[in-house]
């Protein structure tokens, strides 16, 4: 791959550290923003391998590269998100169109064929936001095939219907109540998913593979909704202390309601240091002022949540309610 000597030298000077890189065209426009745990290795990979399609086109337009070093991969990902939202580079596809995110809504007025719909703004009995509206449409379509759902002695009763059934007012109201219960109570959702999985296995045993596949799709859809609704709300309701090793020492992060309240690097923090950091952190304004707009905030929250989930044990801990402000 042919690149200018100047660009090659610049790539060679990039450090092997976490951070964000920006690719610019000949007019100085930022055309792509990315992040990596190792900037040098990641940027080099664009120019030392053969690529096809979108990446090949991107590389052919790169005239210059800029970068910003971060202490941790978490900060690199948050910075990448912020810059993408601000710059909206042409070759980035994610995180720049948060205005198009949508909500899953339980229909309020009686409709014999529809209990769920998709809306662009939050309203009463809505959940989200979600990035992919077409994913929601698919989930709604699969759920329609098991309506109406009833409940008896805490058991959910339903069957698969190749052609969705219409519901009378009573069935419609009961389905609304059941869906609200499922979306607000993780135990109820897990119980419902277990019933679906049992029905899926029974259908497969009876060689009803198409029906089994439909149940499988419903299970996948509900697990996705459960993750986006329940896990997300649990994350936002808890506070965390992160202790991430860096080449400068241990970097501490105090996270509350999905935002970084404070961060600090200490060489070898003791328990006294940690307690002091937490107490002081709660009195500060957020160290990273991520978006307060709900749809934009989803991306920042997801970055922090996924990073916490990926950290080894010992690198993070939940902060007990007694340690946090009332």
N, C-alpha and C positions, 0 to 999 in steps of 0.2 A: 504494500500500500504506500503510495507516494504522499508524503507530507513535507512541508517546508522544514528547513534546518532550524529555523527560529522556533517553530512549534515543537519540534522534536526536543530541542534543548529545554523548552519550558516544561514539557512532560517529564523529562528526566529530573527536573528540580522539584517536582511535586513530592511532598513528604509521605511517608508511610504511616499516616495518622488518620483518625476519623475526620470526616468533614463533608462539605458540599462542593460540587464542581459545577461550573457554568460554561456551556459551550456557546460560542458566539460566531456569527457569520461574518462575511467581509464588510458588512455595513455596521458592525458593532452591536447587532441585535442579539439578545439572548434567545437561542432557539431550543435549548434543552437545559434542564437542571436535574441533577442527580445527587445521590449521597452514597457513602460507603464507609465501612470500617477501616479500609485502607485505600486512601485516595489514589496513590500512585498505581497500585495494582489494578484498580477499577478503570481508571482513565486509560492506562496502557492497553487494556483489553480491547478497546475500541479500534486501536490502530495496529494491533499485532495479530488479529484474527480476520478471517473472511466472514463477511456479514451479508445478509440478504434483506430485501424489502425495506422496511422503515428505517432500520439501523444503518443500512448501506447508504440510503439517501441522506440521513442525518450526518454521517461521517463525511460524506462528500461535500457538505456545506460548511463544515467546521473550519474557521480561519484562526480562532484564538480560543484559549481556555483560561478561565479564572477559577480560583478556588478559595474557600474559607475553611480553616481548621477548627475543629471542635474538640472538646475534652473527651466526649463520649459519643457513642453511636446514637443514643437517645437524643442528644442535643442536635446532632447532625440531621436526624429525621425530622425533628420539629422545625429546624431552620429551613430544610428543603421544602416542607409544607408551606411555611410562611412565604418564602420567595416565589414558589409556584403560584400561590394565590395572588401575590402582588404583580407578578410579571406575566403570567399566563403564556409560557413559551409554546410555540406552535407544535413542538414534538412531544410535549407532555400531555398525557391523556387523563390522568387522575388528579384529583384534589383541586382542580382549577374551576370546576363548574358546580360548586356546592349549592348555588341557587336553584339547581334543577332537582335537588334531593326531595323526596316525597314522604308522606305519612300514610300508614295503614289506618283506615277508619272503619269503625263499626257503624253501619247504616242505622239511622235513627227512625226514619219513617218506614212503614211496612212496604216491603217489596217481596213478592212471592218467589223471586229467583236470585235475590242478592242480599247478603247480610254484611259483606265486606266490600270496601271500595278503596280507591287511592286518591289522595288529595295533595295539593301542592303546599298547603299551609296547615299548621296545627289547629285543631278545634277540639271540642269535647269528644271524649271516647276515641281519640286517635293515638297512635303509637309511632315512634320513630324519633328522628328522621332516618330514612333508608336511602342508600345511594342509587340502587337500581330499581326503577319503577317496574320494568318488565319482569323482574324476578318476583315482585309482589303480585303482578297480574297472573303469573304462572301458578303461584301458591294459591291464590284465590280460586282459580279454575279447578285445581286439584281438590281443594276443600269442598267445592260445590258438589262433587260426586259422592260425598258421604253425608250431606244434609238430607233430611233433618236429623240432628243429634238430640237425644233425650238423656235424661239422667234418672236413675232409680237406685236407691240405697247406695249412693255415692259411686255407682258404676255408670260409665258412659255407654250408651247404646246407639249403634248406628250400623249401616251396611253400605257397601259400595253399589252405586248405580251408574251404569255406563252413560245413561242420559239423565242429567240432574233433574230431581223432582221439584215441583213447585211446593211452596209452603203456605199454609193458612196463617192467619194472624197469630194464633196461639203458638204454632211451631216456630214462627219467625221470632216471636218474643223470647221463647225458650232458648233458641240458638244464640240470640244476642246475649242473654244472660250467661250462657255457657262459655261463649267466646271471651267475654269480659273476665270470667273466672280463670280461664286458661292463660290469658295474657297477663294477669296480675298475680297469679299464684304458681310458682315454679313446681311445687309438689303436684298440683292438679295437672299441669302440663306434662310432667314426666309420667304420671299415671296414664294419661290419655295416649301418650306416645307408646307406652308399653302395650296397651290394648291394640293399637295399630300394628305394632310389630308382631304380636301374636296372630292377628288376622292375616298379615302378610305371609307368615310361615305356614299357616293353615291352608291358604290359597295355593301356595307352592306345592304343598303335600298333595293337594287334590288336582295338581297339574293345571291349575288356573293361573298360568304365568302372567297373563296380561293384567289380571286383577292384582296379583302380587306386586307387579311393577308399579301399579297405581298407588297401592298402599306405601310402597317404598318411597315414591315421590312425595307423598303427603308427609311421611316421617321426616324426610330431608327438609322439606319446607318449614315444618313446625320447629325443628331443631334450629334452623336458621333464625326464625322469629324469636325463639326462646333465648338464643344467644344475644340477639340484637336488643331485646327488650329487658330480659331478666338480668343477664350478666352485666349488661351495660349499666343498668340502674344500681346494681350492687357495687360496681366499681365506683360510681359517682357518689355513693353514700359512705364510702370508706376512705380513711386517710392512710398514707403509706410513707415510710422512710426508706429511701433507696441508698445503698452503699456500694457504689460502683468503682472498682479499681481503675486508676489511670496512671500514666507515667509521672504524674506530679504527686500522687497520693490517692486517698480515698475521696471520691466526690460524693457528697451528701445531697440528696434531693428530698424536700418535704412536699408531698403531693396531697392536695385536698380538693375534693369535688372535681377531679380531673385536671386540675391546674397545678403548676409548680409554684408554690408559695415562696420557697427559698432554696438556694443551693450554695454549697461551700466545699472547698477542698481542704482536707486535713491529712497530715502525714500518717499518723497512727491514732485515730480517734478512740478515746476511752468511752465508757458508758456515761461518764459525767459530761464529756464533750457532746455526745449524742443527745442527751437530755437538754443541755443548754441550747443546742442548735434547734431542737424542736420547739422549745418554749419561745425562743427569740423569733423563729420563723413564723409562728402564728400571729405575731404582732406586726409583721411586714406586709406590704403590698405584694402581689404576685411577682416573682422574679421574671417569669416569662408571661407577658401579657398576650395570651392567645385569644382568639376571637370569642366575643361574648354572644355573637349571633349564633343561634342554636345550630343551624345547618352547617356553618363553617366550623363550629367547635367540634363537630362529630369527628372530623379528620384528626384534629389534635388529640382528642380523647382516645381515639383508637390507637394512635401511635404510642401514647403513654401506657395504655392498657396492654397492648401486645408486647411492649418491651418488658413490663413487669412480669407477664406470663412466661417470657423467655429467659428471665434471669435465673441463675443458679440459686439454690437455697442458701441463705446467709447473706445474700446481696440485697434483700429487701425484707421488710417486716410491716405488719399492720400496726398502726398506732391505736392503742386502746382508748376508748372514750374518755377515761379519766385523765389521759395525757393531753387531750385536745380541748380547745375552749368550748364552753357551754354555748 
